[in-house]
C-alpha cells in the first residue's frame, strides 16, 4: 500500500509539475511581452523563490537518505548524541534555506 501511494504521489507530482511548468513559462512570456521592468523584476524573484523551494526539498531528501546511511555509524561512535547532532545540523541547514528565501 505504501509503495502504491508513493507511486501515485510521484505520478501526481510529475503531471502537476509539468502542467504548472507550462503555465509558468507562458506567464513569463506574457510578462516579457509587456516590457515592464518592474514586472520582470517580480518574475525573477518568483523564479528565485521556486528554485529555493526545489533545493529545499532536494536537500531534505538528501538529508533523509544520508540519515539512513550515517546514523548507525554516528550512533555507534557517539551514542544518542550522534542522533541529536545530526538532527540539529539538518535543521540548521534547512533553516538556512528558509532564511535565504525570506528576502524574496
N, C-alpha and C positions, 0 to 999 in steps of 0.2 A: 504494500500500500504506500509506503514512504517513497519507494522508487517511482511508482506511478505518479504520485503527487509532485515529486521533484521534476520528472519529465514534463508534466503538464505545466509547471511553473516556467521551465526553460522554454518550452514552445510558446507560451503566452508572452514571455519577455521578448523572444525573438520576433514574433509577429507584431506585437505592440511597439517594440523599438524600431522596427522597420517603418511602420506607418508614421510613427512620431518623427523619425528622421526625415522622411519625405516631406511632411508638413513643415518642419523647421527649415529645411532647405528652401522651400517655396517662400516661407516667411522672410528668410534672409534675402532672397532675390527681390521680393517686393520692397523690402526696406532699402536695398541698394538702389533700386529703380527710382526711389523718391529723391535721392541725392542729399538727404538731410544728414549733416554730420552728427547732430545730437542723437538721432535715431540709430545711426551706425555705432556710435559710442555705447548706447544701451544694448544694441545687438551683440557687440563684442563682450560686454560684461555678462550677458546671458550665456554666451558660449563658454566663457571662462568658468562661470558657475557650474555649468553642466560637465565640463572636463574635471573640475574638482570633485563633483559628485561621483563621477566614474572612478577616479583614482581612490576616493574614499572607500567605495565598495570593493575595488580590487585589493586594496590594502587590507581590508577586513578579511577577505577570503584568504589572502596570503598569510595573515597572522593566525588564522584558524588552522590552516594546513601546517604551518610551522609549529603550532602548538602540539599537533598530533605527533610531529617528528621529534621535537626537542623536549617536551615536558617530562618524558620518562627519564631522560638523562639529567635534566635540571633537578628533578625530584631526588634522584639517586645521589647527586652531588651536594645539593643544598637543603633537601627536605622540603617542608611546606613553604619555606621562604622562596624557593625557586619558582613555585606556582605564583605566589604573590608578586614576586619581582617581575615575572613575565606579564602578568595581568596589568601591573602598573605601567610597565613600558609600553604595552599595547594601547592602553588608554591614553597615555601621553602622545603617542603617535597619532591616534585618531583625533584627539583634541587639536593637534597641530593642523590637521586638515580643516577642522571646524573654524579655527581662528583665521586660517588663510582665506576662507570663504566669507568671513564676517564683513570685510570692506566691500564685497561685491553686493 
